[in-house]
């Protein structure tokens, strides 16, 4: 599998090294509006998971239950049977955040590229947090909605560009077909 990615984590903070859980959380956009005590509350409900090299974290089309934050290590995000690499994520990156809001199937697979330690933040924990501490829960949901809206905006722009390029190619093809008939 090539380390050349089709897309990158647009929310990645640069120069992230192995740090403690609290420091990692402060850098994650989902949690950036939280204060010290609020971050400590989130820290208490996270689930630490360890994965060996090439171990599957989740597979495409499995039900999504939450997001993961890379405390240390590297993770391949892939699609399809051929495991086409979308992105290689590393320390401080996060993935799977859509599953905090949507109850649906994963759109990609996540595979540990090396020994990796992840922090899991799962939908039931978020919903419980929203009930027990609505201020924290609402801050997290607001940031999630902003992130998803930005991805939707970028996807729409890319879709427009691809459609314009397709129209040009279709026009060129029609011109070539007309030229052959004459």
DRENSE-432277 format. One record per residue (C-alpha): residue number from 1; residue in one letter; x, y negated, z. Coordinates in pm, 1 decimal, always signed. Each point is the difference from the previous one (the first is absolute). Layout:
BEGIN
{i = NUM&aa = A&u = X&v = Y&w = Z}
...
***
This chain:
BEGIN
{i = 1&aa = X&u = +0.0&v = +0.0&w = +0.0}
{i = 2&aa = X&u = +141.5&v = -335.8&w = -100.9}
{i = 3&aa = X&u = +47.2&v = -279.6&w = +252.8}
{i = 4&aa = X&u = -123.4&v = -236.1&w = -269.7}
{i = 5&aa = X&u = -342.5&v = -115.7&w = +115.0}
{i = 6&aa = X&u = -296.9&v = -113.0&w = -205.0}
{i = 7&aa = X&u = -98.1&v = -256.7&w = +262.9}
{i = 8&aa = X&u = +143.5&v = -137.2&w = +319.0}
{i = 9&aa = X&u = -136.4&v = -80.0&w = +342.5}
{i = 10&aa = X&u = -94.9&v = -364.2&w = -51.6}
{i = 11&aa = X&u = -30.7&v = -53.7&w = +373.9}
{i = 12&aa = X&u = +348.8&v = +133.1&w = +83.7}
{i = 13&aa = X&u = +211.4&v = -201.4&w = +237.5}
{i = 14&aa = X&u = +364.9&v = +1.9&w = -106.3}
{i = 15&aa = X&u = +299.4&v = +112.2&w = +208.0}
{i = 16&aa = X&u = -190.3&v = +227.0&w = +238.6}
{i = 17&aa = X&u = +227.6&v = +236.7&w = +196.5}
{i = 18&aa = X&u = -83.6&v = +263.6&w = +260.8}
{i = 19&aa = X&u = -176.3&v = -183.6&w = +281.8}
{i = 20&aa = X&u = -228.0&v = +72.6&w = +291.6}
{i = 21&aa = X&u = -372.0&v = +47.3&w = -56.3}
{i = 22&aa = X&u = -96.6&v = -348.9&w = +119.4}
{i = 23&aa = X&u = +245.4&v = -172.1&w = -235.7}
{i = 24&aa = X&u = -118.9&v = +212.6&w = -292.4}
{i = 25&aa = X&u = -364.3&v = -87.0&w = +73.8}
{i = 26&aa = X&u = +70.2&v = -374.2&w = +6.7}
{i = 27&aa = X&u = +120.0&v = +23.3&w = -361.3}
{i = 28&aa = X&u = -305.8&v = +181.6&w = -137.0}
{i = 29&aa = X&u = -245.2&v = -241.7&w = -167.9}
{i = 30&aa = X&u = -300.5&v = +184.5&w = +146.5}
{i = 31&aa = X&u = +120.6&v = -97.6&w = +347.3}
{i = 32&aa = X&u = +161.5&v = -337.5&w = -68.8}
{i = 33&aa = X&u = -278.2&v = -204.5&w = +163.5}
{i = 34&aa = X&u = +26.9&v = +189.9&w = +329.1}
{i = 35&aa = X&u = +167.1&v = -139.6&w = +308.9}
{i = 36&aa = X&u = +230.9&v = +184.9&w = +237.0}
{i = 37&aa = X&u = -272.4&v = +157.7&w = +218.4}
{i = 38&aa = X&u = -209.9&v = +87.2&w = -304.1}
{i = 39&aa = X&u = +294.8&v = +172.6&w = -167.8}
{i = 40&aa = X&u = +66.6&v = +194.2&w = +319.6}
{i = 41&aa = X&u = -364.6&v = +116.3&w = -3.6}
{i = 42&aa = X&u = +40.9&v = +124.4&w = -359.4}
{i = 43&aa = X&u = +333.3&v = +160.9&w = +84.9}
{i = 44&aa = X&u = -171.0&v = +213.1&w = +266.1}
{i = 45&aa = X&u = -241.5&v = +157.8&w = -251.2}
{i = 46&aa = X&u = +252.3&v = +80.6&w = -273.8}
{i = 47&aa = X&u = +98.1&v = +358.8&w = -67.7}
{i = 48&aa = X&u = +366.4&v = +80.2&w = -69.0}
{i = 49&aa = X&u = +56.6&v = +274.5&w = -256.3}
{i = 50&aa = X&u = +327.0&v = +152.8&w = -121.5}
{i = 51&aa = X&u = +46.3&v = +153.3&w = -344.6}
{i = 52&aa = X&u = +282.2&v = +200.9&w = -154.6}
{i = 53&aa = X&u = +138.3&v = -65.7&w = -347.9}
{i = 54&aa = X&u = -258.2&v = +92.8&w = -270.9}
{i = 55&aa = X&u = -274.8&v = +54.5&w = +258.5}
{i = 56&aa = X&u = -342.9&v = -114.0&w = -119.0}
{i = 57&aa = X&u = -157.9&v = -273.8&w = +211.7}
{i = 58&aa = X&u = -322.3&v = +11.6&w = -199.6}
{i = 59&aa = X&u = -106.5&v = +111.6&w = -346.3}
{i = 60&aa = X&u = -187.9&v = -180.6&w = -271.1}
{i = 61&aa = X&u = -377.3&v = +66.4&w = +26.7}
{i = 62&aa = X&u = +13.6&v = +94.5&w = +369.3}
{i = 63&aa = X&u = -225.6&v = -204.7&w = +228.3}
{i = 64&aa = X&u = +173.0&v = -312.6&w = +126.6}
{i = 65&aa = X&u = -5.1&v = -59.5&w = +374.4}
{i = 66&aa = X&u = +233.9&v = -292.4&w = +52.6}
{i = 67&aa = X&u = +320.0&v = -180.7&w = -79.3}
{i = 68&aa = X&u = +362.5&v = +78.5&w = +70.2}
{i = 69&aa = X&u = +289.8&v = -228.6&w = +84.0}
{i = 70&aa = X&u = +353.9&v = +119.6&w = -67.9}
{i = 71&aa = X&u = +195.8&v = -39.0&w = +320.7}
{i = 72&aa = X&u = +306.4&v = +150.3&w = -167.3}
{i = 73&aa = X&u = +53.6&v = +211.0&w = -308.8}
{i = 74&aa = X&u = -127.2&v = -4.3&w = -358.0}
{i = 75&aa = X&u = -328.0&v = +108.9&w = -159.1}
{i = 76&aa = X&u = -86.8&v = +66.8&w = -364.5}
{i = 77&aa = X&u = -348.9&v = -103.9&w = -108.4}
{i = 78&aa = X&u = -90.6&v = +212.1&w = -303.0}
{i = 79&aa = X&u = -295.5&v = +78.5&w = -226.3}
{i = 80&aa = X&u = -106.8&v = +294.4&w = -210.8}
{i = 81&aa = X&u = +110.8&v = +359.8&w = -20.8}
{i = 82&aa = X&u = +338.2&v = -111.3&w = -129.6}
{i = 83&aa = X&u = +47.4&v = -223.1&w = +309.2}
{i = 84&aa = X&u = +68.0&v = -314.9&w = -203.0}
{i = 85&aa = X&u = +177.9&v = -239.6&w = +235.1}
{i = 86&aa = X&u = -189.4&v = -323.2&w = +63.1}
{i = 87&aa = X&u = +226.8&v = -138.7&w = +268.2}
{i = 88&aa = X&u = +269.8&v = +96.6&w = +247.2}
{i = 89&aa = X&u = -79.2&v = -152.8&w = +339.6}
{i = 90&aa = X&u = +240.4&v = -40.4&w = +291.7}
{i = 91&aa = X&u = +40.6&v = -144.9&w = +349.8}
{i = 92&aa = X&u = -271.3&v = -251.8&w = +84.0}
{i = 93&aa = X&u = -219.7&v = +85.3&w = -299.4}
{i = 94&aa = X&u = -355.8&v = +123.4&w = +41.9}
{i = 95&aa = X&u = -246.2&v = +196.9&w = -210.8}
{i = 96&aa = X&u = -349.9&v = +145.9&w = +11.3}
{i = 97&aa = X&u = -162.4&v = -309.2&w = +149.4}
{i = 98&aa = X&u = -305.9&v = +29.7&w = -227.1}
{i = 99&aa = X&u = -101.4&v = +304.8&w = +206.3}
{i = 100&aa = X&u = -51.5&v = -228.2&w = +300.8}
{i = 101&aa = X&u = -300.6&v = -149.6&w = -178.3}
{i = 102&aa = X&u = -111.3&v = +256.7&w = -258.3}
{i = 103&aa = X&u = -97.5&v = +356.1&w = +69.7}
{i = 104&aa = X&u = +116.5&v = +155.1&w = -322.6}
{i = 105&aa = X&u = +262.8&v = +209.3&w = -168.4}
{i = 106&aa = X&u = +364.6&v = -99.2&w = -16.8}
{i = 107&aa = X&u = +96.3&v = -140.7&w = -339.6}
{i = 108&aa = X&u = +362.8&v = +113.6&w = +30.0}
{i = 109&aa = X&u = +220.1&v = +241.0&w = +189.4}
{i = 110&aa = X&u = +259.2&v = -94.7&w = +262.7}
{i = 111&aa = X&u = +310.1&v = +216.5&w = +39.3}
{i = 112&aa = X&u = +294.0&v = -51.3&w = +236.0}
{i = 113&aa = X&u = +311.7&v = -66.4&w = -208.2}
{i = 114&aa = X&u = +223.8&v = +61.3&w = +303.2}
{i = 115&aa = X&u = -43.2&v = +52.7&w = +374.2}
{i = 116&aa = X&u = -268.6&v = -257.5&w = +77.2}
{i = 117&aa = X&u = -177.3&v = -136.1&w = +306.2}
{i = 118&aa = X&u = -342.4&v = -153.6&w = -57.6}
{i = 119&aa = X&u = -246.9&v = -189.6&w = +215.9}
{i = 120&aa = X&u = -356.5&v = +100.4&w = -78.2}
{i = 121&aa = X&u = -288.1&v = -244.1&w = +48.4}
{i = 122&aa = X&u = -324.4&v = +185.5&w = -61.2}
{i = 123&aa = X&u = -352.5&v = -113.2&w = -80.5}
{i = 124&aa = X&u = -161.3&v = +136.0&w = +319.8}
{i = 125&aa = X&u = +259.2&v = -190.9&w = +206.2}
{i = 126&aa = X&u = -72.4&v = -320.8&w = -193.7}
{i = 127&aa = X&u = -374.6&v = +41.2&w = +46.4}
{i = 128&aa = X&u = +46.2&v = +68.6&w = +370.6}
{i = 129&aa = X&u = +221.9&v = -309.1&w = +25.7}
{i = 130&aa = X&u = -273.0&v = -204.4&w = -171.4}
{i = 131&aa = X&u = -246.4&v = +112.0&w = +266.5}
{i = 132&aa = X&u = +226.9&v = -40.7&w = +301.4}
{i = 133&aa = X&u = +186.5&v = -310.9&w = -114.3}
{i = 134&aa = X&u = -187.7&v = -170.3&w = -285.9}
{i = 135&aa = X&u = +247.2&v = -289.2&w = -15.3}
{i = 136&aa = X&u = +289.1&v = +230.9&w = -91.2}
{i = 137&aa = X&u = -216.2&v = +216.8&w = -225.7}
{i = 138&aa = X&u = -131.2&v = -300.9&w = -191.8}
{i = 139&aa = X&u = +349.9&v = -141.8&w = -51.0}
{i = 140&aa = X&u = +114.9&v = +331.1&w = -144.3}
{i = 141&aa = X&u = -308.2&v = +36.7&w = -222.6}
{i = 142&aa = X&u = +41.1&v = -356.6&w = -127.4}
{i = 143&aa = X&u = +362.7&v = +63.3&w = -96.7}
{i = 144&aa = X&u = -94.4&v = +331.4&w = -163.7}
{i = 145&aa = X&u = -267.9&v = -172.1&w = -206.4}
{i = 146&aa = X&u = +247.2&v = -270.2&w = -107.9}
{i = 147&aa = X&u = +254.0&v = +260.5&w = -107.9}
{i = 148&aa = X&u = -253.7&v = +203.6&w = -193.4}
{i = 149&aa = X&u = -140.0&v = -315.0&w = -164.4}
{i = 150&aa = X&u = +352.2&v = -96.8&w = -111.6}
{i = 151&aa = X&u = +59.8&v = +344.5&w = -148.8}
{i = 152&aa = X&u = -335.0&v = -21.3&w = -177.8}
{i = 153&aa = X&u = +93.1&v = -343.5&w = -138.4}
{i = 154&aa = X&u = +336.8&v = +126.4&w = -124.3}
{i = 155&aa = X&u = -163.0&v = +310.3&w = -148.6}
{i = 156&aa = X&u = -254.1&v = -215.4&w = -182.4}
{i = 157&aa = X&u = +276.1&v = -216.6&w = -147.0}
{i = 158&aa = X&u = +193.1&v = +307.0&w = -112.4}
{i = 159&aa = X&u = -316.4&v = +150.4&w = -149.1}
{i = 160&aa = X&u = -59.7&v = -318.2&w = -202.1}
{i = 161&aa = X&u = +355.7&v = +7.4&w = -131.7}
{i = 162&aa = X&u = -30.3&v = +366.0&w = -97.8}
{i = 163&aa = X&u = -332.9&v = -61.2&w = -175.2}
{i = 164&aa = X&u = +148.2&v = -291.9&w = -194.1}
{i = 165&aa = X&u = +296.0&v = +216.6&w = -106.3}
{i = 166&aa = X&u = -236.5&v = +282.7&w = -99.0}
{i = 167&aa = X&u = -203.1&v = -240.8&w = -214.2}
{i = 168&aa = X&u = +317.7&v = -112.7&w = -178.7}
{i = 169&aa = X&u = +103.6&v = +361.3&w = -63.1}
{i = 170&aa = X&u = -347.7&v = +92.0&w = -126.9}
{i = 171&aa = X&u = +7.0&v = -297.1&w = -235.6}
{i = 172&aa = X&u = +343.6&v = +101.2&w = -128.8}
{i = 173&aa = X&u = -122.3&v = +356.7&w = -51.5}
{i = 174&aa = X&u = -301.3&v = -120.2&w = -198.0}
{i = 175&aa = X&u = +227.0&v = -214.0&w = -215.6}
{i = 176&aa = X&u = +223.9&v = +301.8&w = -68.5}
{i = 177&aa = X&u = -301.2&v = +218.4&w = -89.7}
{i = 178&aa = X&u = -129.4&v = -264.5&w = -243.0}
{i = 179&aa = X&u = +345.9&v = -25.9&w = -157.3}
{i = 180&aa = X&u = +13.2&v = +376.2&w = -64.5}
{i = 181&aa = X&u = -342.8&v = +1.4&w = -168.9}
{i = 182&aa = X&u = +103.9&v = -266.6&w = -249.7}
***
